[in-house]
Amino acid sequence: MIRVAKSTIIDAPVDTVWAILRDFNGHESWHPAVSASRIEGRRTADQVGCVRDFHLAAGGALREQLLSLSDRDRTLSYCILDAPIPLRDYVATVRLRPVTDGDRTFWSWDSRFNVPAGREAELTQLVGEGIYEAGFAAVKGLLGKAIAARSRATGTVTVTRPQPRPAGETMRCNAIVIDAYGGAEQLRWRAVAVPPPGPGEVRLRHTAIGVNFIDIYCRTGYFDLLTPPGVLGMEAAGVVLDVGDGVRELSPGDRVAYACPPVGAYSELRNINARLLIPLPRDVGDQQAAAILLKGMSAEFLLHRVHEVHDGQTILVHAAAGGVGQLLCQWARSLGATVIGTVGSREKARIAREAGCVHPIVYQEEDFAARVRELTNGHGVDVVYDAVGRDTFAKSFEVLKTCGHLVSFGQASGPIPPIDIAGYASKSATVSRPNFGHYTDTPEKVRAISDNLFRNIRNGALRVMVDRLVPLREAAEAHRALEGRLTAGSIVLKPD
């Protein structure tokens, strides 16, 4: 058994370095040996057990599996499943520790493996230099921090520090911009300028960006949250680059996320009011946050504030295999409710069932209203969560029990026709059309909802399902997939 152990000092805060390394799929953006990478299946890049399939810049492909990850200890381990290089039984561990002498990071990277006889020296050098030393140098270059070089003559460490960025510097980056309302073809990849943060603002480097149906409403002009030309997006995770005057609660290097207006998330960098940001717990990853924050906060107020779901109730969730739908199913099930859901295919029925939907109904194969009446012995359901709109609204009312509640929180199939509210007296029904912004319009509301969300992720009640990870520059394809109901779970955009 061969062991290779390397270490270095990075002249950057430990949480800044950890934000880069904890992304098991992020090495394509910093390691020179990797040309492209993806996480298999619908797992997130920080979910233990996930498998990354990546291609080497020199040719060839590898598959590696994440064995463990601890944000508390800032350590992860992984193994090789398949590789063109004969590194047998390869298991590696990455560890970070803060350095007490200055705000720096000690990074160790070691592994154990077996190799064919006669190739020990060759493959030891490949791992130690081609992977570990090259990775150290790449992250130092990425961060733009001090580079330490050991002096052979004196045995001391010489540190060259970059000049600080001048105050008031404007930075350039790429973003998705729309010049006019319309279809997905309006999403254009373009360079934009991001000025220094103003008073009360921070400047963020996005690491993961969520895609939501509200982005489509903004793109088409149905919601007036954006006036072209402008940048879409209301949800992202990232790292604080710098802060404006008056910001005391955040510092450069902090990991944060947000899910709120103003729009502007489809960009590599942006400025945003610090009061709108949520500090990310160490056990919630960037892609995980971008996949769940807006949808999860929506699920929280739908289940706890618009209609309080509790043990013994029966609920109907439309689009139960979608991003919000899966969270509603999981969360309602953990609260003791019986969940019925509608889906568009048998594969989505399987996904919804895994999320806690006891009775998934494929609406293309049977009438969901008739099936709900059968499942409830004609009584109907306590509440319907309807994000589909025009195609389902009338029948959603039909399946309500007396004094039931119809919660309309979206209209993926089109606008809802005018309704005769007097007809709802036949069941003493309640109809709600909640607005996300009204439940998240103060830092106090956001913190209460997000704390409950993170608590339920932590206790295992909620799983984050990422359907696909899409490069930011290909945001139009993400919109087409979402509009075409081709997704099962969340779409996350990854900045270049």
C-alpha positions as CSV (number, residue, x, y, z in Angstrom):
1,M,0.0,0.0,0.0
2,I,1.4,3.4,-1.1
3,R,0.7,6.6,0.8
4,V,1.0,10.1,-0.7
5,A,0.7,13.0,1.7
6,K,1.0,16.6,0.6
7,S,0.2,19.9,2.4
8,T,0.4,23.6,1.9
9,I,-0.5,27.0,3.3
10,I,-3.1,29.1,1.5
11,D,-3.1,32.8,2.2
12,A,-6.9,33.0,2.5
13,P,-9.5,32.5,5.3
14,V,-10.3,28.8,5.9
15,D,-14.0,29.2,5.1
16,T,-13.2,30.8,1.8
17,V,-11.0,27.8,0.8
18,W,-13.5,25.3,2.1
19,A,-16.3,26.9,0.0
20,I,-14.2,26.0,-3.0
21,L,-13.2,22.5,-2.0
22,R,-16.4,21.2,-0.5
23,D,-18.1,21.4,-4.0
24,F,-17.3,17.8,-5.1
25,N,-18.2,18.8,-8.7
26,G,-16.3,22.2,-8.7
27,H,-12.8,21.0,-9.5
28,E,-13.5,21.6,-13.2
29,S,-13.4,25.3,-12.5
30,W,-10.0,25.3,-10.8
31,H,-8.0,22.1,-11.3
32,P,-5.9,22.2,-14.6
33,A,-6.1,18.4,-15.0
34,V,-10.0,18.4,-15.3
35,S,-11.8,19.6,-18.4
36,A,-15.4,18.8,-17.5
37,S,-17.3,17.2,-14.7
38,R,-20.9,16.2,-13.7
39,I,-22.6,14.5,-10.8
40,E,-24.5,11.4,-11.8
41,G,-28.2,11.0,-11.1
42,R,-30.1,13.7,-9.2
43,R,-27.8,14.1,-6.3
44,T,-26.1,17.3,-5.1
45,A,-22.4,17.8,-5.2
46,D,-22.1,17.7,-1.4
47,Q,-24.3,14.7,-0.8
48,V,-22.4,11.8,0.6
49,G,-22.5,8.9,-1.8
50,C,-22.7,11.1,-4.9
51,V,-20.5,10.1,-7.9
52,R,-18.7,12.5,-10.1
53,D,-17.9,11.6,-13.7
54,F,-15.2,13.8,-15.1
55,H,-12.9,14.0,-18.1
56,L,-9.2,14.8,-18.0
57,A,-7.7,17.6,-20.0
58,A,-5.1,15.1,-21.3
59,G,-7.9,12.6,-22.3
60,G,-9.6,9.8,-20.4
61,A,-12.4,9.7,-17.9
62,L,-12.7,8.9,-14.2
63,R,-15.5,8.2,-11.7
64,E,-15.1,9.1,-8.0
65,Q,-17.4,8.8,-5.1
66,L,-17.8,11.1,-2.1
67,L,-17.4,9.0,1.0
68,S,-17.7,11.6,3.7
69,L,-18.0,15.4,4.2
70,S,-17.9,17.4,7.4
71,D,-18.5,21.1,7.4
72,R,-17.7,21.2,11.1
73,D,-14.3,19.6,10.6
74,R,-13.8,21.0,7.1
75,T,-12.8,17.6,5.7
76,L,-14.0,15.2,3.0
77,S,-12.9,11.9,1.7
78,Y,-13.5,10.1,-1.7
79,C,-12.5,7.0,-3.6
80,I,-11.9,6.1,-7.3
81,L,-14.5,3.8,-8.8
82,D,-13.2,3.7,-12.4
83,A,-10.1,5.1,-13.9
84,P,-7.8,4.6,-16.9
85,I,-4.9,4.8,-14.4
86,P,-4.2,1.7,-12.3
87,L,-4.7,3.3,-8.9
88,R,-6.3,0.4,-7.1
89,D,-8.3,0.8,-3.8
90,Y,-7.6,4.6,-4.0
91,V,-9.0,6.6,-1.1
92,A,-8.1,10.2,-0.5
93,T,-8.8,12.8,2.2
94,V,-8.8,16.6,2.1
95,R,-8.5,18.5,5.4
96,L,-8.4,22.2,6.2
97,R,-7.4,23.9,9.4
98,P,-7.2,27.6,10.2
99,V,-3.6,29.0,10.8
100,T,-3.4,31.0,14.0
101,D,-0.6,33.1,12.6
102,G,-2.7,35.3,10.3
103,D,-6.0,34.6,8.5
104,R,-4.6,31.7,6.5
105,T,-5.4,28.0,5.9
106,F,-3.5,24.8,6.3
107,W,-4.5,22.3,3.6
108,S,-3.5,18.6,3.7
109,W,-4.3,16.2,0.9
110,D,-3.3,12.5,1.4
111,S,-4.2,9.1,-0.1
112,R,-3.5,5.4,0.0
113,F,-3.6,3.1,-3.0
114,N,-2.1,0.1,-4.6
115,V,-0.4,0.0,-8.0
116,P,1.1,-2.7,-10.4
117,A,4.6,-3.8,-9.6
118,G,7.3,-1.6,-11.2
119,R,5.0,1.5,-11.5
120,E,5.3,2.8,-7.9
121,A,7.6,5.8,-8.5
122,E,5.7,6.8,-11.7
123,L,2.2,6.8,-10.1
124,T,3.4,8.3,-6.8
125,Q,4.8,11.2,-8.7
126,L,1.6,11.5,-10.7
127,V,-0.6,11.7,-7.7
128,G,1.7,13.9,-5.6
129,E,2.6,16.4,-8.3
130,G,0.1,16.1,-11.1
131,I,-2.9,16.1,-8.8
132,Y,-2.1,17.5,-5.4
133,E,0.7,20.1,-6.0
134,A,-1.1,21.2,-9.2
135,G,-4.3,21.6,-7.2
136,F,-2.6,23.7,-4.5
137,A,-1.2,26.0,-7.1
138,A,-4.5,26.3,-9.0
139,V,-6.5,27.3,-5.9
140,K,-3.8,29.8,-4.9
141,G,-4.1,31.3,-8.3
142,L,-7.9,31.3,-8.2
143,L,-8.0,33.1,-4.9
144,G,-5.4,35.6,-6.0
145,K,-3.8,35.5,-2.5
146,A,-0.3,35.1,-1.2
147,I,1.9,32.5,-2.9
148,A,4.5,31.0,-0.6
149,A,7.8,29.8,-2.0
150,R,10.4,28.1,0.2
151,S,13.9,29.6,0.0
152,R,16.5,26.9,-0.5
153,A,19.3,29.1,0.7
154,T,17.8,30.2,4.0
155,G,15.0,27.7,4.6
156,T,12.6,30.6,5.3
157,V,9.3,31.3,3.7
158,T,9.0,34.3,1.3
159,V,5.4,35.6,0.9
160,T,4.5,37.8,-2.0
161,R,1.2,39.7,-1.4
162,P,-0.9,41.0,-4.2
163,Q,-1.8,44.7,-4.1
164,P,-5.3,45.3,-2.6
165,R,-8.1,46.1,-5.1
166,P,-8.4,49.9,-5.3
167,A,-11.4,51.4,-3.5
168,G,-14.3,52.0,-5.8
169,E,-13.1,49.5,-8.5
170,T,-15.8,48.3,-10.9
171,M,-15.6,44.6,-11.9
172,R,-16.6,43.0,-15.1
173,C,-18.4,39.7,-15.4
174,N,-20.8,37.7,-17.6
175,A,-24.6,37.6,-17.1
176,I,-27.8,36.5,-18.8
177,V,-29.6,39.6,-20.0
178,I,-32.9,40.1,-21.7
179,D,-33.5,43.1,-23.9
180,A,-37.2,42.5,-24.4
181,Y,-40.0,40.3,-23.0
182,G,-40.6,37.0,-24.8
183,G,-39.4,33.4,-25.1
184,A,-36.3,31.7,-23.9
185,E,-34.5,33.0,-27.0
186,Q,-34.4,36.4,-25.3
187,L,-31.8,35.1,-22.8
188,R,-28.5,36.5,-24.0
189,W,-25.0,35.9,-22.6
190,R,-23.3,39.3,-22.2
191,A,-20.5,41.1,-20.3
192,V,-21.8,43.5,-17.6
193,A,-20.2,45.9,-15.2
194,V,-20.7,45.5,-11.4
195,P,-19.8,48.7,-9.5
196,P,-18.5,48.6,-5.9
197,P,-21.1,47.9,-3.3
198,G,-23.0,51.0,-2.0
199,P,-23.9,51.7,1.6
200,G,-25.6,48.7,3.2
201,E,-24.7,46.4,0.2
202,V,-22.3,43.6,-0.4
203,R,-20.8,42.4,-3.7
204,L,-21.2,38.6,-4.2
205,R,-19.5,36.0,-6.4
206,H,-22.2,33.5,-7.2
207,T,-21.4,29.9,-6.9
208,A,-24.8,28.4,-7.7
209,I,-28.0,30.0,-9.1
210,G,-31.6,28.6,-8.7
211,V,-34.0,28.4,-11.6
212,N,-37.7,29.0,-10.8
213,F,-41.0,29.5,-12.6
214,I,-41.1,33.1,-11.4
215,D,-38.1,33.7,-13.6
216,I,-40.2,32.7,-16.6
217,Y,-43.0,35.0,-15.4
218,C,-40.4,37.8,-15.3
219,R,-39.0,36.9,-18.7
220,T,-42.4,37.0,-20.4
221,G,-43.5,40.2,-18.6
222,Y,-46.3,38.5,-16.7
223,F,-44.7,39.8,-13.5
224,D,-43.4,43.3,-13.5
225,L,-40.3,42.6,-11.4
226,L,-38.0,43.4,-14.3
227,T,-38.0,46.1,-17.0
228,P,-35.8,45.2,-20.0
229,P,-32.9,45.4,-20.4
230,G,-32.1,43.5,-17.2
231,V,-30.9,40.4,-15.5
232,L,-33.3,37.6,-14.4
233,G,-33.1,35.5,-11.2
234,M,-34.2,35.7,-7.6
235,E,-32.3,32.9,-6.0
236,A,-28.6,32.1,-5.6
237,A,-25.7,31.2,-3.2
238,G,-22.3,32.7,-3.2
239,V,-19.3,34.2,-1.4
240,V,-19.0,37.8,-0.2
241,L,-16.2,39.6,-2.1
242,D,-16.4,43.0,-0.4
243,V,-18.9,45.1,1.6
244,G,-20.2,48.6,1.5
245,D,-20.3,51.2,4.2
246,G,-22.4,50.3,7.2
247,V,-22.3,46.6,6.7
248,R,-21.2,45.0,10.0
249,E,-22.8,41.5,10.0
250,L,-21.0,40.1,6.9
251,S,-17.4,40.0,5.9
252,P,-15.4,39.0,2.7
253,G,-15.4,35.2,2.5
254,D,-18.7,34.6,4.1
255,R,-21.0,32.0,2.4
256,V,-24.5,33.4,1.9
257,A,-27.7,32.8,-0.1
258,Y,-30.9,34.7,-0.9
259,A,-34.3,34.1,-2.4
260,C,-36.1,37.4,-3.0
261,P,-36.4,40.4,-5.3
262,P,-34.8,42.5,-6.7
263,V,-33.9,40.3,-9.7
264,G,-30.3,39.9,-10.8
265,A,-29.2,36.4,-9.9
266,Y,-28.3,35.2,-13.4
267,S,-24.9,36.8,-13.2
268,E,-21.4,35.8,-12.1
269,L,-21.3,38.8,-9.7
270,R,-23.9,41.2,-8.3
271,N,-24.5,43.7,-5.6
272,I,-27.3,43.2,-3.1
273,N,-28.6,44.6,0.1
274,A,-26.9,42.8,3.0
275,R,-30.2,42.6,4.9
276,L,-31.6,40.3,2.3
277,L,-28.9,37.7,2.7
278,I,-29.0,34.5,4.7
279,P,-25.7,33.2,6.2
280,L,-25.4,29.5,5.1
281,P,-24.9,26.9,7.8
282,R,-21.8,24.8,7.2
283,D,-23.9,21.7,6.7
284,V,-25.9,23.3,3.8
285,G,-23.9,23.4,0.5
286,D,-24.1,26.1,-2.1
287,Q,-25.8,24.0,-4.8
288,Q,-28.1,22.6,-2.2
289,A,-29.1,26.1,-1.1
290,A,-29.6,27.4,-4.6
291,A,-31.8,24.3,-5.3
292,I,-34.0,24.6,-2.3
293,L,-34.1,28.1,-0.8
294,L,-36.9,29.8,-2.7
295,K,-38.8,26.5,-3.2
296,G,-38.2,25.5,0.4
297,M,-39.2,28.9,1.8
298,S,-42.3,28.7,-0.4
299,A,-43.2,25.2,0.9
300,E,-42.7,26.5,4.5
301,F,-45.2,29.3,4.3
302,L,-47.6,27.3,2.3
303,L,-47.7,24.5,4.8
304,H,-47.3,26.5,8.0
305,R,-48.7,30.0,7.4
306,V,-51.2,30.0,4.4
307,H,-52.7,26.7,5.6
308,E,-51.4,24.9,8.6
309,V,-51.1,21.3,7.7
310,H,-51.2,18.8,10.6
311,D,-51.5,15.2,11.5
312,G,-54.6,13.4,10.1
313,Q,-55.3,15.8,7.2
314,T,-55.4,14.8,3.5
315,I,-53.9,17.1,1.0
316,L,-53.6,17.2,-2.8
317,V,-50.4,18.5,-4.4
318,H,-50.4,19.2,-8.2
319,A,-47.0,18.8,-10.0
320,A,-45.9,16.6,-7.1
321,A,-42.6,15.6,-8.8
322,G,-41.6,19.2,-9.4
323,G,-39.2,21.2,-7.2
324,V,-41.8,22.7,-4.9
325,G,-44.1,19.7,-5.2
326,Q,-41.5,17.3,-3.9
327,L,-40.8,19.5,-0.9
328,L,-44.5,19.8,-0.1
329,C,-44.9,16.0,-0.3
330,Q,-41.9,15.4,2.0
331,W,-42.7,18.1,4.5
332,A,-46.5,17.3,4.7
333,R,-45.7,13.6,5.1
334,S,-43.4,14.4,8.0
335,L,-46.2,16.4,9.6
336,G,-48.5,13.4,9.5
337,A,-50.7,14.3,6.5
338,T,-51.8,11.8,3.8
339,V,-50.5,13.2,0.5
340,I,-52.2,12.7,-2.9
341,G,-50.4,14.1,-5.9
342,T,-50.8,14.6,-9.6
343,V,-47.9,13.9,-12.0
344,G,-47.3,13.7,-15.8
345,S,-45.8,10.3,-16.2
346,R,-45.2,7.0,-14.4
347,E,-41.5,7.9,-13.9
348,K,-42.6,11.1,-12.2
349,A,-45.1,9.0,-10.1
350,R,-42.1,7.0,-8.9
351,I,-40.3,10.2,-7.9
352,A,-43.3,11.7,-6.1
353,R,-43.8,8.4,-4.2
354,E,-40.2,8.5,-3.0
355,A,-40.9,12.1,-1.8
356,G,-43.8,11.0,0.4
357,C,-46.7,11.1,-2.0
358,V,-48.8,8.0,-0.9
359,H,-51.1,8.2,-3.9
360,P,-49.5,9.6,-7.1
361,I,-52.0,10.0,-10.0
362,V,-50.8,10.2,-13.6
363,Y,-53.3,12.7,-14.9
364,Q,-52.8,11.6,-18.5
365,E,-54.0,8.1,-17.7
366,E,-57.0,8.9,-15.4
367,D,-59.2,11.7,-14.2
368,F,-57.6,13.0,-11.1
369,A,-60.8,14.4,-9.6
370,A,-62.6,11.0,-9.8
371,R,-59.5,9.3,-8.4
372,V,-59.3,11.7,-5.4
373,R,-63.0,11.2,-4.6
374,E,-62.4,7.4,-4.7
375,L,-59.3,7.7,-2.4
376,T,-61.2,9.9,0.1
377,N,-64.5,7.9,0.0
378,G,-66.2,10.9,-1.5
379,H,-65.2,13.3,1.3
380,G,-62.6,15.3,-0.5
381,V,-59.3,16.8,0.7
382,D,-58.6,19.4,3.3
383,V,-56.4,21.5,1.1
384,V,-55.2,21.6,-2.5
385,Y,-51.9,23.1,-3.4
386,D,-52.2,24.1,-7.1
387,A,-49.3,25.6,-9.1
388,V,-50.6,24.4,-12.4
389,G,-53.5,26.9,-12.8
390,R,-55.8,26.9,-15.8
391,D,-55.8,23.2,-16.5
392,T,-56.5,22.1,-12.9
393,F,-58.2,24.9,-11.0
394,A,-61.9,24.0,-11.6
395,K,-61.3,20.3,-10.7
396,S,-59.2,21.4,-7.7
397,F,-62.3,23.0,-6.3
398,E,-64.4,19.9,-7.0
399,V,-62.2,17.7,-4.8
400,L,-62.3,19.9,-1.8
401,K,-64.1,18.8,1.3
402,T,-66.6,21.1,3.1
403,C,-64.6,24.1,4.5
404,G,-61.6,23.0,2.4
405,H,-58.9,25.4,1.2
406,L,-57.7,25.8,-2.4
407,V,-54.3,27.4,-2.4
408,S,-53.3,28.7,-5.9
409,F,-49.6,29.6,-6.0
410,G,-48.8,29.3,-9.7
411,Q,-50.1,28.9,-13.2
412,A,-47.7,26.8,-15.2
413,S,-50.5,25.9,-17.7
414,G,-51.7,29.4,-18.1
415,P,-53.8,32.2,-16.4
416,I,-56.8,31.1,-14.4
417,P,-60.2,32.2,-15.9
418,P,-62.4,34.5,-13.8
419,I,-64.3,32.7,-11.2
420,D,-67.8,33.1,-9.6
421,I,-66.9,33.4,-6.0
422,A,-70.5,32.8,-5.0
423,G,-70.2,29.2,-6.2
424,Y,-67.7,28.6,-3.5
425,A,-70.4,28.9,-0.8
426,S,-71.6,25.4,-1.7
427,K,-68.6,24.1,0.2
428,S,-67.8,27.2,2.4
429,A,-64.4,26.9,0.6
430,T,-61.5,29.2,1.1
431,V,-59.4,30.4,-1.9
432,S,-55.9,31.8,-1.4
433,R,-53.4,33.3,-3.9
434,P,-50.3,33.9,-1.7
435,N,-47.5,36.1,-2.9
436,F,-43.9,35.0,-2.0
437,G,-42.8,38.6,-1.4
438,H,-45.5,39.3,1.3
439,Y,-44.2,36.4,3.4
440,T,-40.5,37.3,3.0
441,D,-40.5,41.1,3.0
442,T,-38.6,41.6,6.3
443,P,-35.3,40.1,7.5
444,E,-37.2,38.7,10.5
445,K,-39.7,36.8,8.4
446,V,-36.9,35.5,6.1
447,R,-34.8,34.3,9.1
448,A,-37.8,32.6,10.8
449,I,-38.8,30.7,7.6
450,S,-35.2,29.8,6.5
451,D,-34.3,28.6,10.1
452,N,-37.3,26.2,9.9
453,L,-36.3,25.1,6.5
454,F,-32.7,24.4,7.5
455,R,-33.8,22.6,10.6
456,N,-35.9,20.2,8.5
457,I,-33.1,19.6,6.1
458,R,-30.8,18.9,9.0
459,N,-33.2,16.4,10.7
460,G,-33.8,14.5,7.4
461,A,-37.4,15.5,6.8
462,L,-36.4,17.2,3.5
463,R,-34.1,15.9,0.8
464,V,-32.8,18.2,-1.9
465,M,-33.3,16.9,-5.5
466,V,-31.2,18.6,-8.2
467,D,-32.6,17.4,-11.6
468,R,-29.8,19.0,-13.6
469,L,-26.8,21.3,-13.3
470,V,-26.6,23.7,-16.2
471,P,-23.9,26.2,-17.1
472,L,-25.1,29.7,-16.6
473,R,-24.5,30.6,-20.2
474,E,-27.1,27.9,-21.2
475,A,-29.9,29.3,-19.1
476,A,-32.2,29.3,-22.1
477,E,-32.1,25.5,-22.2
478,A,-33.0,25.4,-18.5
479,H,-36.0,27.6,-19.1
480,R,-37.2,25.4,-22.0
481,A,-36.9,22.3,-19.8
482,L,-38.8,23.9,-17.0
483,E,-41.6,25.3,-19.3
484,G,-41.8,21.9,-21.0
485,R,-42.3,20.1,-17.7
486,L,-39.3,18.0,-18.4
487,T,-37.8,18.3,-14.9
488,A,-38.2,16.3,-11.8
489,G,-36.7,18.4,-9.0
490,S,-34.6,21.6,-9.2
491,I,-32.4,23.1,-11.9
492,V,-29.3,24.9,-10.8
493,L,-27.2,27.2,-13.0
494,K,-23.4,27.0,-12.4
495,P,-21.4,30.2,-13.2
496,D,-18.4,29.7,-15.5
